[in-house]
Amino acid sequence: MLKIILADNQAIFRAGIAKVLAVEDDIRIVAQAQTVEQAMIAIEKFRGSVMIYASSFLPDTARLVQLARQSGIQLVVIAESTEVPERYLSAGVLGLIFRSVDSAELLRCVRKVSAGEVYAQDLRKVANNADCDDFVGARVRDRLTPKELKIVALIVQGYKNKEIASLLGTTEQVVKNYLRNVYDKIGVSDRLELALFTIHHRILAEAAAATAATMRASSGNSH
């Protein structure tokens, strides 16, 4: 049985990974950490596990690798697309994936790393094939209005309806109305399915990320 620790403060993304892994008979999720303190406790408690963690959540790679080795834990980092994989692999992290990882590649990575092998997702290959392969993601992206895309971006980041309403200067009911339209356009039934769909369709995920970055920049300029 492969024991998995998930450490990421993006709640919906963490839940999405958990949903993919939990259906596998040979995999058990033993801990989900949304704070650094919880992650440290999990490392100590669940020895011999594989930890999947976000690079921005636990940025001190050298320290993390040291603690993981002491507990017999193998590490898989969720890196940002702008990061250099060698930085993690040379430090002793065995697995590297990006948030655009699909279910099959996530499972391959976890199983390789649990066996002590190195596995790194090839972002260049994903980028080269994305526009050709992801017709569904491209179609959905083009069907969403700018306001709907903003809501998708915030949902993926884990914001609640009330928080989204505050950020967009509208009411919670209006956000719910927009969400219903988004669900209908994409063919999902709830915010977890929406986040999973977005994550697994790179073109839509990149559009949401760009929208989120623009919103952060606008917010920063307004202060």
C-alpha positions as CSV (number, residue, x, y, z in Angstrom):
1,M,0.0,0.0,0.0
2,L,1.4,3.4,-1.0
3,K,0.9,6.0,1.6
4,I,0.4,9.6,0.3
5,I,0.8,12.9,2.1
6,L,-0.7,15.9,0.3
7,A,0.7,19.3,1.2
8,D,-0.7,22.3,-0.6
9,N,-2.7,25.4,0.6
10,Q,-4.8,25.4,-2.6
11,A,-7.7,23.4,-1.2
12,I,-9.5,22.6,-4.4
13,F,-6.4,21.5,-6.2
14,R,-5.5,19.3,-3.2
15,A,-9.0,17.8,-3.2
16,G,-8.7,17.1,-7.0
17,I,-5.4,15.2,-6.6
18,A,-7.0,13.3,-3.6
19,K,-10.0,12.4,-5.8
20,V,-7.7,10.9,-8.5
21,L,-5.5,9.0,-6.1
22,A,-8.2,7.7,-3.7
23,V,-9.8,5.4,-6.3
24,E,-6.6,3.4,-6.7
25,D,-6.6,0.2,-4.7
26,D,-2.9,0.3,-3.9
27,I,-2.9,4.0,-2.8
28,R,-4.0,5.4,0.6
29,I,-4.0,9.1,1.4
30,V,-2.9,9.3,5.1
31,A,-2.7,13.1,5.5
32,Q,-3.7,16.4,3.9
33,A,-1.7,19.4,5.1
34,Q,-2.8,22.9,4.4
35,T,-0.3,24.6,6.8
36,V,3.4,24.1,7.2
37,E,2.9,22.9,10.7
38,Q,0.6,20.2,9.6
39,A,3.1,19.2,6.9
40,M,5.9,18.8,9.4
41,I,3.7,16.7,11.7
42,A,2.7,14.5,8.8
43,I,6.4,13.9,7.8
44,E,7.2,12.8,11.4
45,K,4.1,10.7,11.8
46,F,3.7,8.9,8.4
47,R,7.2,7.5,7.8
48,G,7.8,5.7,4.5
49,S,5.2,7.8,2.6
50,V,5.3,9.8,-0.6
51,M,4.7,13.5,0.0
52,I,3.2,15.5,-2.9
53,Y,3.8,19.2,-2.1
54,A,3.5,22.6,-3.7
55,S,6.8,24.4,-4.3
56,S,5.4,27.7,-3.1
57,F,3.9,26.1,0.0
58,L,7.2,24.5,1.2
59,P,9.9,26.6,-0.5
60,D,12.9,25.5,1.7
61,T,13.8,22.5,-0.5
62,A,17.1,21.7,1.3
63,R,15.4,21.5,4.7
64,L,12.5,19.6,3.4
65,V,14.7,17.0,1.7
66,Q,16.7,16.6,4.9
67,L,13.5,16.0,7.0
68,A,12.1,13.6,4.4
69,R,15.2,11.5,4.3
70,Q,15.1,11.2,8.1
71,S,11.6,9.8,7.9
72,G,12.1,7.7,4.8
73,I,9.8,9.9,2.8
74,Q,10.0,10.3,-1.0
75,L,9.1,13.8,-2.4
76,V,7.1,14.9,-5.4
77,V,7.0,18.6,-6.0
78,I,4.2,20.5,-7.7
79,A,6.3,23.1,-9.5
80,E,5.3,26.2,-11.3
81,S,5.7,26.3,-15.1
82,T,8.3,29.0,-14.8
83,E,10.6,27.0,-12.5
84,V,13.6,24.9,-13.5
85,P,13.1,21.2,-12.7
86,E,16.8,20.6,-12.1
87,R,16.7,22.8,-9.0
88,Y,14.6,20.2,-7.3
89,L,16.0,17.0,-8.8
90,S,19.5,17.9,-7.9
91,A,18.5,18.7,-4.3
92,G,17.1,15.2,-3.9
93,V,13.4,15.5,-4.8
94,L,12.6,12.4,-6.9
95,G,9.4,13.5,-8.6
96,L,8.3,16.7,-10.3
97,I,4.9,17.5,-11.8
98,F,3.2,20.7,-12.8
99,R,-0.4,21.8,-12.0
100,S,-1.3,20.8,-15.5
101,V,-0.5,17.2,-14.8
102,D,-3.2,14.7,-15.9
103,S,-4.4,11.7,-13.9
104,A,-2.4,9.1,-15.7
105,E,0.9,11.0,-15.4
106,L,0.2,11.8,-11.7
107,L,-0.2,8.1,-11.0
108,R,2.9,7.1,-13.0
109,C,4.9,9.7,-11.1
110,V,3.7,8.5,-7.7
111,R,4.4,4.8,-8.4
112,K,7.9,5.5,-9.9
113,V,8.9,7.7,-6.9
114,S,7.6,5.2,-4.4
115,A,9.9,2.7,-6.0
116,G,12.8,5.1,-5.6
117,E,13.0,6.2,-9.2
118,V,13.2,9.7,-10.6
119,Y,10.2,11.0,-12.5
120,A,9.9,14.5,-14.0
121,Q,6.9,15.7,-16.1
122,D,8.2,17.2,-19.4
123,L,6.6,20.6,-19.6
124,R,8.0,21.3,-23.1
125,K,6.2,18.2,-24.5
126,V,3.0,19.3,-22.8
127,A,3.3,22.8,-24.1
128,N,4.1,21.6,-27.7
129,N,1.1,19.3,-27.7
130,A,-1.4,21.4,-25.8
131,D,-2.8,23.4,-28.6
132,C,-3.2,20.3,-30.9
133,D,-4.6,18.0,-28.3
134,D,-6.8,20.1,-26.1
135,F,-9.7,20.9,-28.3
136,V,-12.1,20.6,-25.4
137,G,-10.2,23.0,-23.3
138,A,-9.9,25.5,-26.1
139,R,-13.6,25.3,-26.9
140,V,-14.6,25.9,-23.3
141,R,-12.2,28.8,-22.9
142,D,-13.7,30.5,-25.9
143,R,-17.2,30.0,-24.7
144,L,-16.6,31.7,-21.3
145,T,-17.1,35.4,-20.9
146,P,-14.3,37.5,-19.2
147,K,-16.3,37.6,-16.0
148,E,-16.9,33.8,-16.0
149,L,-13.2,33.2,-16.6
150,K,-12.4,35.4,-13.6
151,I,-14.8,33.3,-11.5
152,V,-13.1,30.1,-12.7
153,A,-9.7,31.5,-11.8
154,L,-10.8,32.3,-8.3
155,I,-12.6,29.0,-7.8
156,V,-9.4,27.1,-8.7
157,Q,-7.5,29.2,-6.2
158,G,-10.0,28.1,-3.5
159,Y,-12.0,31.2,-3.0
160,K,-15.6,30.9,-1.6
161,N,-18.6,32.6,-3.2
162,K,-18.7,35.3,-0.6
163,E,-15.0,36.1,-1.2
164,I,-15.5,36.1,-4.9
165,A,-18.4,38.5,-4.7
166,S,-16.3,40.9,-2.6
167,L,-13.3,40.8,-5.0
168,L,-15.6,41.4,-8.0
169,G,-17.7,44.0,-6.4
170,T,-21.0,42.2,-6.7
171,T,-23.3,40.0,-4.6
172,E,-23.1,36.4,-3.6
173,Q,-26.3,35.6,-5.5
174,V,-24.9,37.1,-8.7
175,V,-21.8,34.9,-8.3
176,K,-24.0,31.9,-7.9
177,N,-25.9,32.8,-11.1
178,Y,-22.6,33.1,-13.0
179,L,-21.4,29.8,-11.6
180,R,-24.6,28.0,-12.8
181,N,-23.9,29.3,-16.3
182,V,-20.3,28.1,-16.0
183,Y,-21.4,24.7,-14.9
184,D,-23.8,24.4,-17.8
185,K,-21.2,25.5,-20.4
186,I,-18.6,23.1,-19.1
187,G,-20.8,20.2,-18.1
188,V,-19.9,19.9,-14.5
189,S,-22.0,19.8,-11.4
190,D,-20.0,21.5,-8.6
191,R,-16.9,23.6,-7.9
192,L,-14.6,20.5,-7.4
193,E,-15.5,19.1,-10.8
194,L,-15.0,22.6,-12.3
195,A,-11.5,22.8,-10.7
196,L,-10.6,19.3,-11.9
197,F,-11.8,20.1,-15.4
198,T,-9.8,23.3,-15.5
199,I,-6.6,21.7,-14.1
200,H,-6.8,18.8,-16.6
201,H,-7.3,21.1,-19.6
202,R,-4.1,23.0,-20.0
203,I,-5.4,25.8,-22.3
204,L,-8.2,26.6,-19.9
205,A,-5.8,26.4,-16.9
206,E,-3.4,28.8,-18.5
207,A,-6.2,31.2,-19.3
208,A,-7.4,31.1,-15.7
209,A,-3.9,31.6,-14.4
210,A,-3.3,34.6,-16.7
211,T,-6.6,36.1,-15.6
212,A,-5.7,35.6,-11.9
213,A,-2.3,37.3,-12.5
214,T,-4.0,40.2,-14.2
215,M,-6.4,40.6,-11.3
216,R,-3.5,40.5,-8.8
217,A,-1.7,43.2,-10.7
218,S,-4.8,45.4,-10.9
219,S,-5.3,45.0,-7.2
220,G,-1.7,45.9,-6.5
221,N,-1.9,49.0,-8.6
222,S,-5.0,50.2,-6.9
223,H,-3.3,50.4,-3.5
